[in-house]
Amino acid sequence: MTDIPRRTVGKTGCTLPELGFGAAAMGNLYTAIDDAQAAATLAAALAAGFRYFDTAPHYGRGLSERRLGDAIRGRQDVIVSTKVGRLMDPDAGITDDRERDGFHTAMPFSPRYDYSYDGVLRSHEHSLQRLGLARVDILFVHDIGRVTHGEADARYREQLIAGGGFRALESLRDQGAIAGFGLGVNEVEVCLDLMQASQFDVILLAGRYTLLEQGALDALFPACAAAGTSIVVGGPYNSGILATGSAAAGRYNYAPAPEAVLAKVRALETVASRHQVSLPAAALAFVLAHPLVASVIPGIADPQQVSDTMRLYAEPIPSAFWTDLRAQGLVRPDAPLPGEGA
């Protein structure tokens, strides 16, 4: 078992293992897995040393939370984050596991967005019941922003601000029911906007700070540094392409990778090959070099991916690789690199 180092989350005093487990696949993201595979995957993760798991009601319409809870119930050494913003309403019309919103699940529920005071408290309570746990450590406001909501985004932001969603989260934190909260999103602008409305302990930023793109360095990361807000990096492989490589039909931002992205991946692969470095190992190490990053949570779907992830996390990467990446202009000059200042 690997003892994964921990990093402090904002001003909470809570610490997260710097490598965590993204549990979207436990909700049958993209493809269905059975309960036995899910249980074996989570058992392998615990045996390997994973102690931080991130889930959400959205992941399989409650399926990921149910499976995760069954695997960790009774343990005192596991940190869990889940999300608010969607309530799962019973829906007797769902009787099969055809793909819905990216997930193959027969869980008989339909999602309904609700970021209000009551919606946040109900979501928290429902998650505890699905997980079968008395507590989760961190709550993320899930998928707020124009990418998800389009023209309805202003109405949902109003629920968070005037409608009391943030007030509910602040109350849960003040009571000690959770250690902290923030946003769980894949767009930068909404983070900057909503940081004006509440004090976030941590932001789960998916796909926006990776080897492929570092635009979050422009405004978001300086704002987080000033506010004492940590970052959890989701989607460190940009939803797949940095793990599968350019030769496969990889995904970027949950869709087939466009040619411009494939071209940059090929350039990264060329440098990685020259230094005998695995590109996904570099993807994990790169984000962890930033001092704001408390944890990186790659998605994991089976026991083999558990062992692969631990191997990639431990892979030694020569400093010349990072120097070469910077010289080629493949990472921004202001992006911290592993080993700098050590």
N, C-alpha and C positions, 0 to 999 in steps of 0.2 A: 504494500500500500504506500502511495506517495503522500507525504505530508505537505500539502499545498500552502505556501505562505499566504498571510492575510494582510489586507489593507483596510484602513479606516474609511468609513462612509461619512463624508461631510463632517458635521459637528455632532453626530449622533453618539459617538463612542462605540457604535456597532462596527464589527469588522467582517469583511467578506473574504473568503478564499479568492485569490486572484484568477483562478480558473473555476468556472461554474458550468452547470448543465442546463442548456436550453431545452425545455420539455415540450416544444410544439409537436414534435414527432410522436410523442406519447398520446397526442390527440388525433393521430392518423393524418398528419399533414402530407399531402400529395399522394400518399398510398396507405392502404389499411394494413395494420399489423394487429395480431391477435393479442389477447391478454397475457398469454404465456410469454411471448416475445417482449412485451412491454415490461413484465415483471422481471424477466431475465436481464434486460438492459439496465433497469434501475438497480437491481441487485449487484450487477457487475460494476456499476458506477460507484455504489457505496463501498464495495470491496476495494476498488482502485483508489479511493481517497476523496471522491467528490463529496462536498458537504454543503454546497450552495446549489439550489434548484429554483429555476424560474418557470412559472406556468401562467395560465390565464383561463378565465371562463371561456374565452373565444376558441381555445385550442380543443377542437373536437366537441364544442358545445358542452363542456363540463367533463369530457372523457379524460383529458390530461390530468386535471385536478384529482379525479377519482383514482386513477392509476397511481399517481405520485403519492397521494395520501396513504394508500394501501401499502406502499413500499417503505415509507418512512415513519409511520405511526408508532409512537412509543419511544422514538429516538430523541435524545436531548441535544445531540451534537449537529443537527442539520438546520440550516437557514433556508427559509422559503420566501420568495417574493411571488405575488400574484397581482392581478390587475382589476381595476374598476372602470366602468363606462358602458358595459353591456350587461343587461340582465337576461337570463335565460327563461323564457316563458314556455310552459308545457305546450307541446304541439303533437297531437295524436296522429297527424297526417304524415309524420316522418316514420317510416317503417323499414327503410333500407339504408345502406351505407354509400349511396352514390355521392359524388363530390358536391359539396356545398361550401362556398367560401374557402375553397382550397383544402377542406378536410373531408375524409371519407368516414363518416360516423353515422350510426343509426340512433344516436342519443336523441330522444324525442323532445327537442327543445328548439325554439327559434329565438335568435338574439334580438334584443330591443335596446337601442341606445338610451342611456339615462345617466347624465353626469350631475344630477341635482344632489342636494343634501340627502334626501331620502334614498335616492338611487345608489349613492356611494355606500351608505350604511347597509342597505339591503344587499348590495353586491358583496361587501365584506363578509356579512353574516352567511350568505349563501355559499361563498367560497370555503369558509370554515366548515360548513356542513358537508360539502362535497369532499373536501380533503379529509374530514374526520379529525381535524386538529383544533386545539383550543386557541392557537395563535399563528399568525404569519408575521414575518418581521418587517417586510416592506410592501407597500402598495404603490403601483404605478397607474396613473391615468392613461388608459389604453387608447391609442389611435385617435387622439384629438388632432384636428388640423384639416386643412383643405384637401389634402391628398385622399383622405378617407371620406370626408363629408361634403366636399364641394360647396355648393351654395348654402347648405344647412350648417356649415361650420360656425357661423356667427351665433346661431341659436344655441348650439351645444356649448360654445365658450361662455355664453351668458348663463347657462345652467351651472357651470363651474364657478363663475365669479358671483353674479348677483343671486343665483339660485342656490348657493351654499355648498356646492361640491367641495371646494377647497376648505370651507369652514368645517365640513365633516371630517376631512382628512386631518386638519389641524387639531380637531378635538380628539380624534383617535390617537394621534401622536402625543398630545398633551396628557392624555389619560394613561399612556404607556401601553395601550393596546397594540400599537405598532411602534417599531423603532424609528421609522421615517417613511417619507413618501416623495414622489416626484412624477415625472411623465415617462411613459413608455411609447416612443414614437419613432418614425423613420424620416422625419423632416426637421430641419434646424429652425426655420422661421418661427414656428409655433412655440418652440422652447423660449426663444428670445422674447416673444410677446408675453407669454404667460409668467415668465420670471418676474414681471412687473406686478403680478397680482398675488403671488404667494411665495413663501420661502421654501424652495425645494432642497431636500437633503441629497437627492441623487436623481439623475436622469438616465433612463435606459435608452440609449441612442442606437438604433439598428441600421447598420449599413452606411452610416454617414461619416465614420472615421475608421478608415481601413487602408490597406496598402494601395487600393485603387483610388480612393478619394479622401482628401483631407480638408475639405471646405469648412468643417467645423472649427478649424483653427482661426478663421477670420474674426468671428465675433462671439460665437457661442462659448468656446473654451475660455477666452478671457473673461466673459461675463460669469461663468461658473467659478473661475478662480477667485474673482472678486466677491462672490456671494458665498463661498465655502460649499459649493455644490459638487459632489462627485459624479463620475460617469461610469455606468456599466455599459460595455460595448456588446451589443447584440449583432448578429449577422456579420461576424468578422470575415467571413468568406464572401460577403456581398450576396447572400442567399444561395451560394453554391460555386460560382465561377472560379474563385480562388482555391477551392478544394478540388474541383474536377479538372481544372485546367482548360486551355483553349481548344484542345483536340476533341473534347467531349461536347455534347450539346448542353452546355452549362446554363444555369439561370443567373440572372443579374436582376436584383430588385424584383424577385418573384416572377420574372418573365424571361423568355429566351434572350441571351446576351446579344446586344447590338454589335456591329462590326467595330465601332470605335473602342468599345470595352474589350473586345477580343484582341484588338491590336495592342492595347496596353498590357493585357495579360501575357501576350506572346513576348513582349519586351521584358516583362518581369521574369518570365520563365527562362529567357536567354541568360539573364544575369544569375538566376538561381542555379541553372545547369552549370554555368562556369565555375561556381563555387560549391557545387554538390550540396545544395540546400533544397529542402522540400518547401515548395511555395506555401502550402498551408501552415507549416511550422513558422515560416517568416511572418505570415499574416497574424498569428497569435502573438508572437514576440513583439512585433511592431507596435500594436495597440497598447500592450502592457508597458512599453517604454515611456508612455506619457504619464506624468505624475498625477494628473486628475483621474486617471482610470483606476477604479477600485477592483474591477473584475471584467473578464471577458467570458461570454457564455455561448459557445458554439452549440448549434443544434445537434443532437445525438439520437440515432434511431435504433441502434442494435448493439449487442455486446462487442462486436468487432470494432464499431466506431468508438466505443469506450476505450478500448486498448489503443486504437489508432490515435485518438486524441491525446491520451497520456504520453504516447511516444513522441508525437509532434511537439507537445508542450515541453518535453525534456530535451529535445534535439539541440545540440550545440550548433551555434551559427557563428561563423567567423566574422570578425569585425570588418574584414575586407569586403564582405558581401554588402554591408550597409554603406560603406564608403563608395562602392561601385554604384549602388542604387542612386545615391545622392548625386554623384558625378554625372550619371546619365539623365538626371532630371526626372527620375521616376518617383521620388518622394520630395515633398516640399522642403526647402532649406530650413524652415522653422519647425519642422516636425522632429520631436525628440527621437533619437535612435537608441537601441539597446547598447549599453556600455558607456554611453556618453555621460561624463561627470561622475562615473563610478569610482 
